[in-house]
Amino acid sequence: MRHDYSSVKNIYIICGKTDMRKGIDGLATLIQDAFELDPYGNSTFLFSGWSKDRYKCLYFDGDSLAML
């Protein structure tokens, strides 16, 4: 999947240790409940786990959420 990410308005880096077993729905719920942000907006969310060499990125491409 190739996508132009230059139009992303905000990039949020979620500090702390996130459970990397969570999927798209779990991370979207975390964004809505804990941070009161809209996961379906023009934003990218970066999550890190317990291991500092693993990250997940959640992005709404206009059609659905994508996890990178």
Gaussian input, Z-matrix of N, CA and C with variables (Angstrom, degrees):
# hf/3-21g

backbone

0 1
 N
 C     1     B1
 C     2     B2     1     A1
 N     3     B3     2     A2     1     D1
 C     4     B4     3     A3     2     D2
 C     5     B5     4     A4     3     D3
 N     6     B6     5     A5     4     D4
 C     7     B7     6     A6     5     D5
 C     8     B8     7     A7     6     D6
 N     9     B9     8     A8     7     D7
 C    10    B10     9     A9     8     D8
 C    11    B11    10    A10     9     D9
 N    12    B12    11    A11    10    D10
 C    13    B13    12    A12    11    D11
 C    14    B14    13    A13    12    D12
 N    15    B15    14    A14    13    D13
 C    16    B16    15    A15    14    D14
 C    17    B17    16    A16    15    D15
 N    18    B18    17    A17    16    D16
 C    19    B19    18    A18    17    D17
 C    20    B20    19    A19    18    D18
 N    21    B21    20    A20    19    D19
 C    22    B22    21    A21    20    D20
 C    23    B23    22    A22    21    D21
 N    24    B24    23    A23    22    D22
 C    25    B25    24    A24    23    D23
 C    26    B26    25    A25    24    D24
 N    27    B27    26    A26    25    D25
 C    28    B28    27    A27    26    D26
 C    29    B29    28    A28    27    D27
 N    30    B30    29    A29    28    D28
 C    31    B31    30    A30    29    D29
 C    32    B32    31    A31    30    D30
 N    33    B33    32    A32    31    D31
 C    34    B34    33    A33    32    D32
 C    35    B35    34    A34    33    D33
 N    36    B36    35    A35    34    D34
 C    37    B37    36    A36    35    D35
 C    38    B38    37    A37    36    D36
 N    39    B39    38    A38    37    D37
 C    40    B40    39    A39    38    D38
 C    41    B41    40    A40    39    D39
 N    42    B42    41    A41    40    D40
 C    43    B43    42    A42    41    D41
 C    44    B44    43    A43    42    D42
 N    45    B45    44    A44    43    D43
 C    46    B46    45    A45    44    D44
 C    47    B47    46    A46    45    D45
 N    48    B48    47    A47    46    D46
 C    49    B49    48    A48    47    D47
 C    50    B50    49    A49    48    D48
 N    51    B51    50    A50    49    D49
 C    52    B52    51    A51    50    D50
 C    53    B53    52    A52    51    D51
 N    54    B54    53    A53    52    D52
 C    55    B55    54    A54    53    D53
 C    56    B56    55    A55    54    D54
 N    57    B57    56    A56    55    D55
 C    58    B58    57    A57    56    D56
 C    59    B59    58    A58    57    D57
 N    60    B60    59    A59    58    D58
 C    61    B61    60    A60    59    D59
 C    62    B62    61    A61    60    D60
 N    63    B63    62    A62    61    D61
 C    64    B64    63    A63    62    D62
 C    65    B65    64    A64    63    D63
 N    66    B66    65    A65    64    D64
 C    67    B67    66    A66    65    D65
 C    68    B68    67    A67    66    D66
 N    69    B69    68    A68    67    D67
 C    70    B70    69    A69    68    D68
 C    71    B71    70    A70    69    D69
 N    72    B72    71    A71    70    D70
 C    73    B73    72    A72    71    D71
 C    74    B74    73    A73    72    D72
 N    75    B75    74    A74    73    D73
 C    76    B76    75    A75    74    D74
 C    77    B77    76    A76    75    D75
 N    78    B78    77    A77    76    D76
 C    79    B79    78    A78    77    D77
 C    80    B80    79    A79    78    D78
 N    81    B81    80    A80    79    D79
 C    82    B82    81    A81    80    D80
 C    83    B83    82    A82    81    D81
 N    84    B84    83    A83    82    D82
 C    85    B85    84    A84    83    D83
 C    86    B86    85    A85    84    D84
 N    87    B87    86    A86    85    D85
 C    88    B88    87    A87    86    D86
 C    89    B89    88    A88    87    D87
 N    90    B90    89    A89    88    D88
 C    91    B91    90    A90    89    D89
 C    92    B92    91    A91    90    D90
 N    93    B93    92    A92    91    D91
 C    94    B94    93    A93    92    D92
 C    95    B95    94    A94    93    D93
 N    96    B96    95    A95    94    D94
 C    97    B97    96    A96    95    D95
 C    98    B98    97    A97    96    D96
 N    99    B99    98    A98    97    D97
 C   100   B100    99    A99    98    D98
 C   101   B101   100   A100    99    D99
 N   102   B102   101   A101   100   D100
 C   103   B103   102   A102   101   D101
 C   104   B104   103   A103   102   D102
 N   105   B105   104   A104   103   D103
 C   106   B106   105   A105   104   D104
 C   107   B107   106   A106   105   D105
 N   108   B108   107   A107   106   D106
 C   109   B109   108   A108   107   D107
 C   110   B110   109   A109   108   D108
 N   111   B111   110   A110   109   D109
 C   112   B112   111   A111   110   D110
 C   113   B113   112   A112   111   D111
 N   114   B114   113   A113   112   D112
 C   115   B115   114   A114   113   D113
 C   116   B116   115   A115   114   D114
 N   117   B117   116   A116   115   D115
 C   118   B118   117   A117   116   D116
 C   119   B119   118   A118   117   D117
 N   120   B120   119   A119   118   D118
 C   121   B121   120   A120   119   D119
 C   122   B122   121   A121   120   D120
 N   123   B123   122   A122   121   D121
 C   124   B124   123   A123   122   D122
 C   125   B125   124   A124   123   D123
 N   126   B126   125   A125   124   D124
 C   127   B127   126   A126   125   D125
 C   128   B128   127   A127   126   D126
 N   129   B129   128   A128   127   D127
 C   130   B130   129   A129   128   D128
 C   131   B131   130   A130   129   D129
 N   132   B132   131   A131   130   D130
 C   133   B133   132   A132   131   D131
 C   134   B134   133   A133   132   D132
 N   135   B135   134   A134   133   D133
 C   136   B136   135   A135   134   D134
 C   137   B137   136   A136   135   D135
 N   138   B138   137   A137   136   D136
 C   139   B139   138   A138   137   D137
 C   140   B140   139   A139   138   D138
 N   141   B141   140   A140   139   D139
 C   142   B142   141   A141   140   D140
 C   143   B143   142   A142   141   D141
 N   144   B144   143   A143   142   D142
 C   145   B145   144   A144   143   D143
 C   146   B146   145   A145   144   D144
 N   147   B147   146   A146   145   D145
 C   148   B148   147   A147   146   D146
 C   149   B149   148   A148   147   D147
 N   150   B150   149   A149   148   D148
 C   151   B151   150   A150   149   D149
 C   152   B152   151   A151   150   D150
 N   153   B153   152   A152   151   D151
 C   154   B154   153   A153   152   D152
 C   155   B155   154   A154   153   D153
 N   156   B156   155   A155   154   D154
 C   157   B157   156   A156   155   D155
 C   158   B158   157   A157   156   D156
 N   159   B159   158   A158   157   D157
 C   160   B160   159   A159   158   D158
 C   161   B161   160   A160   159   D159
 N   162   B162   161   A161   160   D160
 C   163   B163   162   A162   161   D161
 C   164   B164   163   A163   162   D162
 N   165   B165   164   A164   163   D163
 C   166   B166   165   A165   164   D164
 C   167   B167   166   A166   165   D165
 N   168   B168   167   A167   166   D166
 C   169   B169   168   A168   167   D167
 C   170   B170   169   A169   168   D168
 N   171   B171   170   A170   169   D169
 C   172   B172   171   A171   170   D170
 C   173   B173   172   A172   171   D171
 N   174   B174   173   A173   172   D172
 C   175   B175   174   A174   173   D173
 C   176   B176   175   A175   174   D174
 N   177   B177   176   A176   175   D175
 C   178   B178   177   A177   176   D176
 C   179   B179   178   A178   177   D177
 N   180   B180   179   A179   178   D178
 C   181   B181   180   A180   179   D179
 C   182   B182   181   A181   180   D180
 N   183   B183   182   A182   181   D181
 C   184   B184   183   A183   182   D182
 C   185   B185   184   A184   183   D183
 N   186   B186   185   A185   184   D184
 C   187   B187   186   A186   185   D185
 C   188   B188   187   A187   186   D186
 N   189   B189   188   A188   187   D187
 C   190   B190   189   A189   188   D188
 C   191   B191   190   A190   189   D189
 N   192   B192   191   A191   190   D190
 C   193   B193   192   A192   191   D191
 C   194   B194   193   A193   192   D192
 N   195   B195   194   A194   193   D193
 C   196   B196   195   A195   194   D194
 C   197   B197   196   A196   195   D195
 N   198   B198   197   A197   196   D196
 C   199   B199   198   A198   197   D197
 C   200   B200   199   A199   198   D198
 N   201   B201   200   A200   199   D199
 C   202   B202   201   A201   200   D200
 C   203   B203   202   A202   201   D201

   B1=1.4402
   B2=1.5289
   B3=1.2830
   B4=1.4601
   B5=1.5093
   B6=1.2970
   B7=1.4508
   B8=1.5209
   B9=1.3173
   B10=1.4554
   B11=1.5316
   B12=1.3183
   B13=1.4606
   B14=1.5329
   B15=1.3092
   B16=1.4632
   B17=1.5294
   B18=1.3201
   B19=1.4644
   B20=1.5325
   B21=1.3142
   B22=1.4679
   B23=1.5239
   B24=1.3187
   B25=1.4655
   B26=1.5313
   B27=1.3385
   B28=1.4649
   B29=1.5216
   B30=1.3171
   B31=1.4619
   B32=1.5221
   B33=1.3306
   B34=1.4571
   B35=1.5206
   B36=1.3181
   B37=1.4606
   B38=1.5188
   B39=1.3212
   B40=1.4545
   B41=1.5229
   B42=1.3196
   B43=1.4626
   B44=1.5212
   B45=1.2908
   B46=1.4554
   B47=1.5154
   B48=1.3047
   B49=1.4536
   B50=1.5212
   B51=1.3139
   B52=1.4529
   B53=1.5221
   B54=1.3123
   B55=1.4601
   B56=1.5276
   B57=1.3257
   B58=1.4542
   B59=1.5267
   B60=1.3356
   B61=1.4641
   B62=1.5184
   B63=1.3270
   B64=1.4635
   B65=1.5220
   B66=1.3084
   B67=1.4560
   B68=1.5155
   B69=1.3099
   B70=1.4615
   B71=1.5218
   B72=1.3234
   B73=1.4637
   B74=1.5240
   B75=1.3240
   B76=1.4576
   B77=1.5185
   B78=1.3243
   B79=1.4681
   B80=1.5197
   B81=1.3402
   B82=1.4718
   B83=1.5228
   B84=1.3281
   B85=1.4642
   B86=1.5231
   B87=1.3165
   B88=1.4678
   B89=1.5322
   B90=1.3161
   B91=1.4630
   B92=1.5235
   B93=1.3271
   B94=1.4584
   B95=1.5176
   B96=1.3187
   B97=1.4591
   B98=1.5276
   B99=1.3205
   B100=1.4616
   B101=1.5324
   B102=1.3134
   B103=1.4641
   B104=1.5218
   B105=1.3158
   B106=1.4694
   B107=1.5255
   B108=1.3361
   B109=1.4556
   B110=1.5191
   B111=1.3185
   B112=1.4550
   B113=1.5277
   B114=1.3357
   B115=1.4648
   B116=1.5209
   B117=1.3446
   B118=1.4560
   B119=1.5282
   B120=1.3044
   B121=1.4620
   B122=1.5171
   B123=1.2890
   B124=1.4613
   B125=1.5241
   B126=1.3342
   B127=1.4600
   B128=1.5208
   B129=1.3148
   B130=1.4586
   B131=1.5169
   B132=1.3291
   B133=1.4619
   B134=1.5205
   B135=1.3266
   B136=1.4585
   B137=1.5238
   B138=1.3261
   B139=1.4603
   B140=1.5126
   B141=1.3354
   B142=1.4646
   B143=1.5207
   B144=1.3196
   B145=1.4559
   B146=1.5198
   B147=1.3223
   B148=1.4591
   B149=1.5189
   B150=1.3182
   B151=1.4558
   B152=1.5237
   B153=1.2924
   B154=1.4603
   B155=1.5262
   B156=1.3265
   B157=1.4568
   B158=1.5302
   B159=1.3308
   B160=1.4614
   B161=1.5190
   B162=1.3085
   B163=1.4602
   B164=1.5151
   B165=1.3264
   B166=1.4561
   B167=1.5193
   B168=1.3009
   B169=1.4543
   B170=1.5240
   B171=1.3157
   B172=1.4576
   B173=1.5201
   B174=1.3326
   B175=1.4597
   B176=1.5221
   B177=1.3348
   B178=1.4594
   B179=1.5228
   B180=1.3329
   B181=1.4588
   B182=1.5227
   B183=1.3135
   B184=1.4515
   B185=1.5113
   B186=1.3217
   B187=1.4630
   B188=1.5301
   B189=1.3141
   B190=1.4681
   B191=1.5220
   B192=1.3269
   B193=1.4562
   B194=1.5275
   B195=1.2970
   B196=1.4611
   B197=1.5201
   B198=1.3306
   B199=1.4606
   B200=1.5226
   B201=1.3195
   B202=1.4554
   B203=1.5117
   A1=108.19
   A2=115.92
   A3=121.53
   A4=107.77
   A5=115.02
   A6=120.04
   A7=108.78
   A8=115.94
   A9=121.35
   A10=108.86
   A11=116.89
   A12=122.31
   A13=112.16
   A14=118.05
   A15=120.03
   A16=112.17
   A17=117.60
   A18=120.46
   A19=112.80
   A20=117.35
   A21=121.15
   A22=108.84
   A23=115.52
   A24=120.69
   A25=111.91
   A26=117.63
   A27=122.05
   A28=110.02
   A29=115.69
   A30=122.16
   A31=106.61
   A32=115.79
   A33=121.17
   A34=108.90
   A35=116.58
   A36=122.39
   A37=106.28
   A38=115.82
   A39=121.68
   A40=107.71
   A41=116.60
   A42=121.79
   A43=109.85
   A44=115.81
   A45=120.96
   A46=110.25
   A47=115.54
   A48=121.12
   A49=109.61
   A50=115.91
   A51=122.82
   A52=109.29
   A53=115.95
   A54=121.38
   A55=107.99
   A56=117.03
   A57=121.81
   A58=113.14
   A59=117.68
   A60=120.26
   A61=111.50
   A62=117.06
   A63=120.72
   A64=110.10
   A65=113.98
   A66=120.03
   A67=110.96
   A68=115.34
   A69=121.08
   A70=111.28
   A71=117.38
   A72=120.58
   A73=111.91
   A74=117.46
   A75=121.05
   A76=112.35
   A77=116.48
   A78=119.58
   A79=111.25
   A80=117.54
   A81=120.46
   A82=110.77
   A83=117.16
   A84=121.13
   A85=110.45
   A86=117.51
   A87=121.75
   A88=110.98
   A89=117.02
   A90=121.05
   A91=110.79
   A92=116.54
   A93=120.81
   A94=112.12
   A95=117.70
   A96=121.40
   A97=113.30
   A98=117.16
   A99=120.48
   A100=112.83
   A101=117.07
   A102=119.83
   A103=113.17
   A104=116.92
   A105=123.23
   A106=111.94
   A107=115.84
   A108=122.79
   A109=109.02
   A110=116.62
   A111=122.07
   A112=109.73
   A113=118.62
   A114=119.61
   A115=112.73
   A116=117.36
   A117=121.32
   A118=112.31
   A119=117.12
   A120=121.54
   A121=110.53
   A122=115.64
   A123=121.95
   A124=109.86
   A125=115.72
   A126=121.67
   A127=110.04
   A128=114.80
   A129=122.67
   A130=107.72
   A131=116.23
   A132=121.88
   A133=108.99
   A134=116.44
   A135=122.27
   A136=109.41
   A137=116.21
   A138=123.13
   A139=109.07
   A140=116.77
   A141=120.83
   A142=108.65
   A143=115.44
   A144=120.91
   A145=111.07
   A146=115.06
   A147=120.45
   A148=110.50
   A149=115.59
   A150=120.27
   A151=107.95
   A152=116.94
   A153=120.26
   A154=113.76
   A155=117.13
   A156=119.29
   A157=112.68
   A158=117.44
   A159=121.01
   A160=110.31
   A161=114.92
   A162=121.30
   A163=109.67
   A164=115.55
   A165=122.10
   A166=107.60
   A167=115.06
   A168=121.64
   A169=107.53
   A170=116.98
   A171=122.04
   A172=108.22
   A173=115.35
   A174=121.10
   A175=109.37
   A176=117.16
   A177=122.42
   A178=107.70
   A179=116.08
   A180=120.16
   A181=113.54
   A182=117.93
   A183=121.43
   A184=112.72
   A185=116.49
   A186=121.64
   A187=110.81
   A188=116.55
   A189=121.46
   A190=108.76
   A191=114.87
   A192=119.58
   A193=109.48
   A194=115.93
   A195=121.61
   A196=108.56
   A197=115.43
   A198=120.70
   A199=107.24
   A200=115.00
   A201=121.25
   A202=110.10
   D1=121.55
   D2=175.82
   D3=-109.19
   D4=132.73
   D5=-179.22
   D6=-147.08
   D7=144.95
   D8=178.51
   D9=-86.46
   D10=109.33
   D11=-177.92
   D12=-91.62
   D13=6.54
   D14=-178.52
   D15=-71.78
   D16=-15.30
   D17=-179.96
   D18=-89.50
   D19=1.66
   D20=179.58
   D21=-65.88
   D22=129.09
   D23=-175.91
   D24=-82.04
   D25=-44.26
   D26=-177.14
   D27=-130.68
   D28=144.93
   D29=171.98
   D30=-121.81
   D31=118.18
   D32=-179.92
   D33=-106.09
   D34=126.63
   D35=174.67
   D36=-102.58
   D37=112.88
   D38=-177.32
   D39=-81.64
   D40=110.08
   D41=-178.58
   D42=-77.88
   D43=151.49
   D44=-178.44
   D45=105.49
   D46=-174.52
   D47=-176.72
   D48=-108.64
   D49=115.87
   D50=-178.89
   D51=-97.81
   D52=143.69
   D53=176.14
   D54=-69.72
   D55=110.40
   D56=-176.57
   D57=-73.41
   D58=-3.71
   D59=175.04
   D60=-78.07
   D61=-13.15
   D62=179.79
   D63=-69.81
   D64=142.28
   D65=177.38
   D66=-97.17
   D67=-160.97
   D68=-177.54
   D69=-61.12
   D70=-46.53
   D71=-177.93
   D72=-65.10
   D73=-40.81
   D74=-179.94
   D75=-65.91
   D76=-40.80
   D77=178.96
   D78=-70.76
   D79=-37.31
   D80=177.25
   D81=-64.66
   D82=-39.04
   D83=177.13
   D84=-65.56
   D85=-40.26
   D86=177.10
   D87=-61.01
   D88=-41.80
   D89=178.53
   D90=-62.90
   D91=-43.22
   D92=-178.09
   D93=-70.74
   D94=-46.86
   D95=-173.19
   D96=-78.82
   D97=-51.22
   D98=-173.41
   D99=-79.42
   D100=-35.77
   D101=-173.53
   D102=-110.72
   D103=-6.81
   D104=179.48
   D105=52.70
   D106=44.18
   D107=177.07
   D108=-115.15
   D109=161.96
   D110=-179.91
   D111=-95.65
   D112=111.77
   D113=179.78
   D114=-70.10
   D115=-13.51
   D116=-178.54
   D117=-96.75
   D118=11.02
   D119=177.70
   D120=-84.80
   D121=-171.44
   D122=-179.72
   D123=-88.89
   D124=61.83
   D125=-176.10
   D126=-137.80
   D127=158.63
   D128=173.62
   D129=-120.00
   D130=138.23
   D131=-178.53
   D132=-118.96
   D133=128.34
   D134=179.24
   D135=-110.75
   D136=131.32
   D137=-179.44
   D138=-122.11
   D139=142.58
   D140=173.23
   D141=-118.56
   D142=153.42
   D143=-178.78
   D144=-103.35
   D145=-162.18
   D146=178.98
   D147=-66.66
   D148=-38.95
   D149=176.53
   D150=-83.52
   D151=129.31
   D152=-173.21
   D153=-77.20
   D154=1.11
   D155=179.64
   D156=-105.66
   D157=11.91
   D158=179.70
   D159=-126.78
   D160=132.32
   D161=-179.40
   D162=-135.90
   D163=155.82
   D164=171.76
   D165=-128.38
   D166=146.60
   D167=-179.99
   D168=-125.52
   D169=132.33
   D170=177.93
   D171=-115.48
   D172=128.31
   D173=-174.69
   D174=-142.52
   D175=136.02
   D176=175.41
   D177=-97.89
   D178=117.98
   D179=-175.05
   D180=-94.54
   D181=12.67
   D182=-179.89
   D183=99.60
   D184=-20.84
   D185=179.67
   D186=-114.63
   D187=-45.76
   D188=-179.74
   D189=-157.03
   D190=169.61
   D191=176.65
   D192=-77.60
   D193=141.13
   D194=177.21
   D195=-122.52
   D196=138.70
   D197=176.28
   D198=-108.64
   D199=126.61
   D200=-178.76
   D201=-114.14

